[in-house]
Amino acid sequence: MRIHLISAVLVGLVGSGIHLGLAEKVTLIFCVLLIFFAEILNSALEHLVDLATRHFDEKARLTKDTAAAGVLVLALGTVVIFAAILVHNWGTVTASGPQIARQVVLGVPLAACVTVLVIPVQRPAWTNVLAFTAGCALLGALAQQTASSVFTAMDAGLLVVAGASARERSRLTRHAS
């Protein structure tokens, strides 16, 4: 799920940096949501299998692996769709040099902030606060010249999810000690 969340932020950065048609926007957003839905179903199925089996069972392993493979197929399909959209809009991409440069300069640090928030490593709470605050500032700067407020809003939502994840992990760590 962490990888999908970071990838979704990157898709949002592309969508908010390059002018795309409505069909392309809807397709990319649908792909992102479909991947999250599949990952949630995969997690639910894995937990259900764990509840049903107490000892190693080859059928349980195959069930979990098959569900994970389904998510992988959807993720690979999304990459192909993303590439097809970029190739189809290559004229727009090549004409968007300054916008792409801005997205890279502000977007890479934003993706790094999200990565810091979702990586399950013990760290001081101030690190998460700093990463979230920096992510908000970067997102605010990106929003000033966005090509799509929908993708900017999607990235804002993903940053909030990443922040909530870090906060919950920190809370659980405090209660465990």
C-alpha positions as protocol buffer text, in pm:
chain_id: "A"
residue {
  index: 1
  type: MET
  ca { x: 0 y: 0 z: 0 }
}
residue {
  index: 2
  type: ARG
  ca { x: 289 y: 237 z: 78 }
}
residue {
  index: 3
  type: ILE
  ca { x: 428 y: 202 z: -273 }
}
residue {
  index: 4
  type: HIS
  ca { x: 85 y: 260 z: -423 }
}
residue {
  index: 5
  type: LEU
  ca { x: 36 y: 572 z: -213 }
}
residue {
  index: 6
  type: ILE
  ca { x: 370 y: 720 z: -322 }
}
residue {
  index: 7
  type: SER
  ca { x: 297 y: 624 z: -684 }
}
residue {
  index: 8
  type: ALA
  ca { x: -44 y: 792 z: -661 }
}
residue {
  index: 9
  type: VAL
  ca { x: 125 y: 1112 z: -543 }
}
residue {
  index: 10
  type: LEU
  ca { x: 352 y: 1098 z: -848 }
}
residue {
  index: 11
  type: VAL
  ca { x: 53 y: 1046 z: -1078 }
}
residue {
  index: 12
  type: GLY
  ca { x: -114 y: 1344 z: -912 }
}
residue {
  index: 13
  type: LEU
  ca { x: 197 y: 1554 z: -973 }
}
residue {
  index: 14
  type: VAL
  ca { x: 192 y: 1468 z: -1342 }
}
residue {
  index: 15
  type: GLY
  ca { x: -182 y: 1535 z: -1365 }
}
residue {
  index: 16
  type: SER
  ca { x: -153 y: 1869 z: -1191 }
}
residue {
  index: 17
  type: GLY
  ca { x: 146 y: 1974 z: -1401 }
}
residue {
  index: 18
  type: ILE
  ca { x: 32 y: 1888 z: -1753 }
}
residue {
  index: 19
  type: HIS
  ca { x: -295 y: 1991 z: -1914 }
}
residue {
  index: 20
  type: LEU
  ca { x: -484 y: 1671 z: -1989 }
}
residue {
  index: 21
  type: GLY
  ca { x: -828 y: 1614 z: -2131 }
}
residue {
  index: 22
  type: LEU
  ca { x: -1121 y: 1505 z: -1916 }
}
residue {
  index: 23
  type: ALA
  ca { x: -1101 y: 1144 z: -2036 }
}
residue {
  index: 24
  type: GLU
  ca { x: -733 y: 1121 z: -1942 }
}
residue {
  index: 25
  type: LYS
  ca { x: -794 y: 1276 z: -1601 }
}
residue {
  index: 26
  type: VAL
  ca { x: -1083 y: 1044 z: -1524 }
}
residue {
  index: 27
  type: THR
  ca { x: -885 y: 742 z: -1644 }
}
residue {
  index: 28
  type: LEU
  ca { x: -586 y: 821 z: -1424 }
}
residue {
  index: 29
  type: ILE
  ca { x: -798 y: 891 z: -1117 }
}
residue {
  index: 30
  type: PHE
  ca { x: -1000 y: 574 z: -1176 }
}
residue {
  index: 31
  type: CYS
  ca { x: -676 y: 371 z: -1207 }
}
residue {
  index: 32
  type: VAL
  ca { x: -543 y: 514 z: -880 }
}
residue {
  index: 33
  type: LEU
  ca { x: -871 y: 438 z: -700 }
}
residue {
  index: 34
  type: LEU
  ca { x: -888 y: 89 z: -851 }
}
residue {
  index: 35
  type: ILE
  ca { x: -538 y: 8 z: -726 }
}
residue {
  index: 36
  type: PHE
  ca { x: -627 y: 126 z: -374 }
}
residue {
  index: 37
  type: PHE
  ca { x: -949 y: -75 z: -383 }
}
residue {
  index: 38
  type: ALA
  ca { x: -764 y: -388 z: -498 }
}
residue {
  index: 39
  type: GLU
  ca { x: -498 y: -343 z: -230 }
}
residue {
  index: 40
  type: ILE
  ca { x: -766 y: -304 z: 39 }
}
residue {
  index: 41
  type: LEU
  ca { x: -943 y: -620 z: -83 }
}
residue {
  index: 42
  type: ASN
  ca { x: -610 y: -804 z: -92 }
}
residue {
  index: 43
  type: SER
  ca { x: -537 y: -705 z: 269 }
}
residue {
  index: 44
  type: ALA
  ca { x: -885 y: -807 z: 379 }
}
residue {
  index: 45
  type: LEU
  ca { x: -851 y: -1145 z: 207 }
}
residue {
  index: 46
  type: GLU
  ca { x: -510 y: -1205 z: 364 }
}
residue {
  index: 47
  type: HIS
  ca { x: -649 y: -1131 z: 711 }
}
residue {
  index: 48
  type: LEU
  ca { x: -947 y: -1357 z: 645 }
}
residue {
  index: 49
  type: VAL
  ca { x: -719 y: -1641 z: 537 }
}
residue {
  index: 50
  type: ASP
  ca { x: -507 y: -1587 z: 849 }
}
residue {
  index: 51
  type: LEU
  ca { x: -821 y: -1615 z: 1063 }
}
residue {
  index: 52
  type: ALA
  ca { x: -929 y: -1935 z: 890 }
}
residue {
  index: 53
  type: THR
  ca { x: -596 y: -2116 z: 908 }
}
residue {
  index: 54
  type: ARG
  ca { x: -385 y: -2169 z: 1217 }
}
residue {
  index: 55
  type: HIS
  ca { x: -106 y: -2371 z: 1054 }
}
residue {
  index: 56
  type: PHE
  ca { x: 72 y: -2348 z: 722 }
}
residue {
  index: 57
  type: ASP
  ca { x: -161 y: -2449 z: 443 }
}
residue {
  index: 58
  type: GLU
  ca { x: -54 y: -2455 z: 78 }
}
residue {
  index: 59
  type: LYS
  ca { x: -403 y: -2350 z: -37 }
}
residue {
  index: 60
  type: ALA
  ca { x: -394 y: -2051 z: 199 }
}
residue {
  index: 61
  type: ARG
  ca { x: -56 y: -1948 z: 57 }
}
residue {
  index: 62
  type: LEU
  ca { x: -187 y: -1983 z: -299 }
}
residue {
  index: 63
  type: THR
  ca { x: -494 y: -1777 z: -212 }
}
residue {
  index: 64
  type: LYS
  ca { x: -279 y: -1496 z: -71 }
}
residue {
  index: 65
  type: ASP
  ca { x: -34 y: -1509 z: -361 }
}
residue {
  index: 66
  type: THR
  ca { x: -315 y: -1503 z: -617 }
}
residue {
  index: 67
  type: ALA
  ca { x: -476 y: -1200 z: -454 }
}
residue {
  index: 68
  type: ALA
  ca { x: -140 y: -1020 z: -447 }
}
residue {
  index: 69
  type: ALA
  ca { x: -85 y: -1112 z: -812 }
}
residue {
  index: 70
  type: GLY
  ca { x: -419 y: -954 z: -897 }
}
residue {
  index: 71
  type: VAL
  ca { x: -303 y: -626 z: -744 }
}
residue {
  index: 72
  type: LEU
  ca { x: 25 y: -653 z: -935 }
}
residue {
  index: 73
  type: VAL
  ca { x: -159 y: -705 z: -1265 }
}
residue {
  index: 74
  type: LEU
  ca { x: -373 y: -397 z: -1199 }
}
residue {
  index: 75
  type: ALA
  ca { x: -66 y: -193 z: -1106 }
}
residue {
  index: 76
  type: LEU
  ca { x: 117 y: -297 z: -1423 }
}
residue {
  index: 77
  type: GLY
  ca { x: -193 y: -218 z: -1628 }
}
residue {
  index: 78
  type: THR
  ca { x: -205 y: 125 z: -1469 }
}
residue {
  index: 79
  type: VAL
  ca { x: 158 y: 188 z: -1565 }
}
residue {
  index: 80
  type: VAL
  ca { x: 75 y: 93 z: -1925 }
}
residue {
  index: 81
  type: ILE
  ca { x: -231 y: 324 z: -1926 }
}
residue {
  index: 82
  type: PHE
  ca { x: -23 y: 605 z: -1775 }
}
residue {
  index: 83
  type: ALA
  ca { x: 245 y: 559 z: -2042 }
}
residue {
  index: 84
  type: ALA
  ca { x: -18 y: 549 z: -2318 }
}
residue {
  index: 85
  type: ILE
  ca { x: -169 y: 875 z: -2194 }
}
residue {
  index: 86
  type: LEU
  ca { x: 173 y: 1042 z: -2188 }
}
residue {
  index: 87
  type: VAL
  ca { x: 258 y: 914 z: -2538 }
}
residue {
  index: 88
  type: HIS
  ca { x: -83 y: 1023 z: -2671 }
}
residue {
  index: 89
  type: ASN
  ca { x: -29 y: 1371 z: -2522 }
}
residue {
  index: 90
  type: TRP
  ca { x: 341 y: 1391 z: -2609 }
}
residue {
  index: 91
  type: GLY
  ca { x: 296 y: 1726 z: -2783 }
}
residue {
  index: 92
  type: THR
  ca { x: 151 y: 1871 z: -2463 }
}
residue {
  index: 93
  type: VAL
  ca { x: 428 y: 1711 z: -2259 }
}
residue {
  index: 94
  type: THR
  ca { x: 706 y: 1857 z: -2474 }
}
residue {
  index: 95
  type: ALA
  ca { x: 541 y: 2200 z: -2473 }
}
residue {
  index: 96
  type: SER
  ca { x: 516 y: 2197 z: -2092 }
}
residue {
  index: 97
  type: GLY
  ca { x: 885 y: 2229 z: -2008 }
}
residue {
  index: 98
  type: PRO
  ca { x: 857 y: 2500 z: -1741 }
}
residue {
  index: 99
  type: GLN
  ca { x: 556 y: 2332 z: -1579 }
}
residue {
  index: 100
  type: ILE
  ca { x: 736 y: 1999 z: -1570 }
}
residue {
  index: 101
  type: ALA
  ca { x: 1046 y: 2162 z: -1421 }
}
residue {
  index: 102
  type: ARG
  ca { x: 830 y: 2320 z: -1147 }
}
residue {
  index: 103
  type: GLN
  ca { x: 661 y: 1985 z: -1079 }
}
residue {
  index: 104
  type: VAL
  ca { x: 1000 y: 1814 z: -1046 }
}
residue {
  index: 105
  type: VAL
  ca { x: 1153 y: 2084 z: -825 }
}
residue {
  index: 106
  type: LEU
  ca { x: 853 y: 2090 z: -589 }
}
residue {
  index: 107
  type: GLY
  ca { x: 709 y: 1744 z: -650 }
}
residue {
  index: 108
  type: VAL
  ca { x: 1013 y: 1530 z: -578 }
}
residue {
  index: 109
  type: PRO
  ca { x: 1050 y: 1680 z: -228 }
}
residue {
  index: 110
  type: LEU
  ca { x: 673 y: 1638 z: -178 }
}
residue {
  index: 111
  type: ALA
  ca { x: 699 y: 1269 z: -271 }
}
residue {
  index: 112
  type: ALA
  ca { x: 996 y: 1243 z: -32 }
}
residue {
  index: 113
  type: CYS
  ca { x: 784 y: 1392 z: 249 }
}
residue {
  index: 114
  type: VAL
  ca { x: 509 y: 1138 z: 182 }
}
residue {
  index: 115
  type: THR
  ca { x: 770 y: 860 z: 176 }
}
residue {
  index: 116
  type: VAL
  ca { x: 906 y: 969 z: 514 }
}
residue {
  index: 117
  type: LEU
  ca { x: 553 y: 965 z: 656 }
}
residue {
  index: 118
  type: VAL
  ca { x: 463 y: 616 z: 531 }
}
residue {
  index: 119
  type: ILE
  ca { x: 789 y: 428 z: 589 }
}
residue {
  index: 120
  type: PRO
  ca { x: 745 y: 229 z: 913 }
}
residue {
  index: 121
  type: VAL
  ca { x: 1059 y: 339 z: 1094 }
}
residue {
  index: 122
  type: GLN
  ca { x: 1072 y: 457 z: 1454 }
}
residue {
  index: 123
  type: ARG
  ca { x: 1162 y: 826 z: 1463 }
}
residue {
  index: 124
  type: PRO
  ca { x: 1090 y: 1129 z: 1679 }
}
residue {
  index: 125
  type: ALA
  ca { x: 741 y: 1275 z: 1637 }
}
residue {
  index: 126
  type: TRP
  ca { x: 888 y: 1609 z: 1529 }
}
residue {
  index: 127
  type: THR
  ca { x: 1022 y: 1437 z: 1215 }
}
residue {
  index: 128
  type: ASN
  ca { x: 669 y: 1346 z: 1109 }
}
residue {
  index: 129
  type: VAL
  ca { x: 544 y: 1695 z: 1192 }
}
residue {
  index: 130
  type: LEU
  ca { x: 826 y: 1847 z: 988 }
}
residue {
  index: 131
  type: ALA
  ca { x: 763 y: 1613 z: 691 }
}
residue {
  index: 132
  type: PHE
  ca { x: 389 y: 1685 z: 697 }
}
residue {
  index: 133
  type: THR
  ca { x: 438 y: 2061 z: 731 }
}
residue {
  index: 134
  type: ALA
  ca { x: 695 y: 2066 z: 450 }
}
residue {
  index: 135
  type: GLY
  ca { x: 459 y: 1857 z: 235 }
}
residue {
  index: 136
  type: CYS
  ca { x: 178 y: 2108 z: 297 }
}
residue {
  index: 137
  type: ALA
  ca { x: 404 y: 2400 z: 204 }
}
residue {
  index: 138
  type: LEU
  ca { x: 521 y: 2225 z: -114 }
}
residue {
  index: 139
  type: LEU
  ca { x: 164 y: 2137 z: -206 }
}
residue {
  index: 140
  type: GLY
  ca { x: 60 y: 2497 z: -149 }
}
residue {
  index: 141
  type: ALA
  ca { x: 335 y: 2616 z: -382 }
}
residue {
  index: 142
  type: LEU
  ca { x: 232 y: 2362 z: -645 }
}
residue {
  index: 143
  type: ALA
  ca { x: -134 y: 2463 z: -616 }
}
residue {
  index: 144
  type: GLN
  ca { x: -50 y: 2820 z: -718 }
}
residue {
  index: 145
  type: GLN
  ca { x: -3 y: 2715 z: -1082 }
}
residue {
  index: 146
  type: THR
  ca { x: -181 y: 2383 z: -1109 }
}
residue {
  index: 147
  type: ALA
  ca { x: -310 y: 2248 z: -1439 }
}
residue {
  index: 148
  type: SER
  ca { x: -576 y: 2051 z: -1250 }
}
residue {
  index: 149
  type: SER
  ca { x: -716 y: 2128 z: -908 }
}
residue {
  index: 150
  type: VAL
  ca { x: -857 y: 1775 z: -897 }
}
residue {
  index: 151
  type: PHE
  ca { x: -509 y: 1620 z: -903 }
}
residue {
  index: 152
  type: THR
  ca { x: -382 y: 1878 z: -656 }
}
residue {
  index: 153
  type: ALA
  ca { x: -670 y: 1789 z: -424 }
}
residue {
  index: 154
  type: MET
  ca { x: -592 y: 1420 z: -471 }
}
residue {
  index: 155
  type: ASP
  ca { x: -232 y: 1483 z: -366 }
}
residue {
  index: 156
  type: ALA
  ca { x: -354 y: 1683 z: -67 }
}
residue {
  index: 157
  type: GLY
  ca { x: -575 y: 1391 z: 37 }
}
residue {
  index: 158
  type: LEU
  ca { x: -288 y: 1146 z: -5 }
}
residue {
  index: 159
  type: LEU
  ca { x: -63 y: 1370 z: 208 }
}
residue {
  index: 160
  type: VAL
  ca { x: -330 y: 1371 z: 480 }
}
residue {
  index: 161
  type: VAL
  ca { x: -353 y: 990 z: 462 }
}
residue {
  index: 162
  type: ALA
  ca { x: 26 y: 962 z: 490 }
}
residue {
  index: 163
  type: GLY
  ca { x: 24 y: 1202 z: 787 }
}
residue {
  index: 164
  type: ALA
  ca { x: -253 y: 1007 z: 958 }
}
residue {
  index: 165
  type: SER
  ca { x: -58 y: 687 z: 902 }
}
residue {
  index: 166
  type: ALA
  ca { x: 252 y: 835 z: 1065 }
}
residue {
  index: 167
  type: ARG
  ca { x: 46 y: 971 z: 1354 }
}
residue {
  index: 168
  type: GLU
  ca { x: -126 y: 637 z: 1416 }
}
residue {
  index: 169
  type: ARG
  ca { x: 205 y: 449 z: 1399 }
}
residue {
  index: 170
  type: SER
  ca { x: 354 y: 696 z: 1649 }
}
residue {
  index: 171
  type: ARG
  ca { x: 51 y: 656 z: 1877 }
}
residue {
  index: 172
  type: LEU
  ca { x: 74 y: 276 z: 1868 }
}
residue {
  index: 173
  type: THR
  ca { x: 447 y: 290 z: 1939 }
}
residue {
  index: 174
  type: ARG
  ca { x: 388 y: 512 z: 2245 }
}
residue {
  index: 175
  type: HIS
  ca { x: 117 y: 278 z: 2379 }
}
residue {
  index: 176
  type: ALA
  ca { x: 331 y: -30 z: 2322 }
}
residue {
  index: 177
  type: SER
  ca { x: 616 y: 105 z: 2534 }
}
